[in-house]
Amino acid sequence: MRSSCTATLLGANPFPPRIARTMATDREFVDYLVEQVALGDRLTFKKMFGEYALYLDAKVVAFACDNSLFIKPSAATATLAPDLPQRPPYPGAKDYPVADELLDDPDRLRQLILKTAALMPPPKPKKRGK
């Protein structure tokens, strides 16, 4: 496997999407995403069913599924990246913009993540146990 730096210079996703939807996203891919977006502790992730949800300031902004980055649909994607391809992140889901091509443009990806978070509702408060 090529290093992320080499792949970025060559313009390729160093973690190509899987053909069959049978394997989970690589943790290394999620680490690479977090590194590319470069928002420090503000951008976190949680593993869910072998895939990952990405949170900015506790708001879900994207999903990493099958080693691809799916951005939550919003006016931000329609404005900042209207030409992104769309497909469902998992079987039965609606189409999400796939931002793999933005992995080579961290500034644009960061802007998209920030604008998406600004448009998402605040997280629901957790229910306290009895």
N, C-alpha and C positions, 0 to 999 in steps of 0.2 A: 504494500500500500504506500502511496506517495505521502510525503508530509503535507500538512495543511498549507505551509508556505509555498511549496513547489506547486501544489494544485491550484492555489490562488493565482500565482503568477501565470500559470497556463490557462487560467479561466475555467477551470473545471471544479465541480463539487467533489471534494476529496472523499465523500461518503455517498456514492451513488445510490439512488433509491432501489429498493429490492423489486425484483420482477414479481415474485409471488408474495402475497401478504401472509406469510407464515412466520416471520421472524420479527423480533422486537427491534426498536431503534437502538443503535449503539450509543452507549454513554459518552464515548469519545466525540460523537457527532454533536451531542447536546453541549458538551464542554466547548467545542469549536464554535457553536452558535453564540454562546455566552461571551466567549472571547471576541468574536467579530462585532457583536453589538456594543460591547465595552461600556456598560452602564453600572459596573461594579455590583455591589450588594443589592441594588434596586431590582435587578433581573434575577429571578430565582426560578427553579423548576421542581416539579414533583413527578415521580414515576407513577403511571397509572395504566395498568393492564399491559405492561410491556412497552408502552409509549410514554411520552412526556407532555405535560402541560407547562407552558412558560408563563410566568407572572411578572408583571412590572408593577411595583408598589402594591402588591397583593391583588391585582386585577389580572385575570386571564387574558393574554394578548395573542397567544399563538400555541400551536401544538407541533411537536416533532413526532412524526409518524413515518415509518418505513424510510428513515434517514432523509426525509424531506421536511421543509419548514412550511407549515400551513398557518397563515395569518388569519385572525378572526375577521370575518367580513365586516366592513364598516365604510363610512364615507371617506376615511383615511385611505383605504386601498383604492377606492374609486377615483380619488383625486391624485394621490401620489404615485400610484402604480397600477393604472387602469388596464395595462396590457398583460398583467401576470396571468399565466394559465390557471385554470381552476379544475379541481377534481376533489372528490370526497377523501378525507384523511383516513377513513375506515369504512368498511361496508355498512351501508344504511344511512350514512351521514349525508348532509347536504354538501354542495360544492364549496370549497374554501379556496382563496387565492394561494397559490404555491409560490413562495418567494425564494426558491433555490437560486435563481439567477442573481439575486441581490446579495448573495454571500460574498461575491467579489466586489461589492460596493458597500462597505460597512457604514459609511456616512448616510447613505440613502436608506439602508436597512434600519439603522438606529432611528432616523427620522420617522420612518413608517411605524416602528414599534412605539415610539413616544406619542405620536398622533393617535394611534389606535388606542393606547391606554387612556388618553385624555377623553376619548369618546365612550369608553366602557363604564357601566354603572359601578358604583362602589361595591365592594364585596359585602355579602349578607353577613350580619353578625352571627357568630356561632351560638347555638342553643346550649344553655347550661344544663348539665345533668341534674337529676333530682337529689 
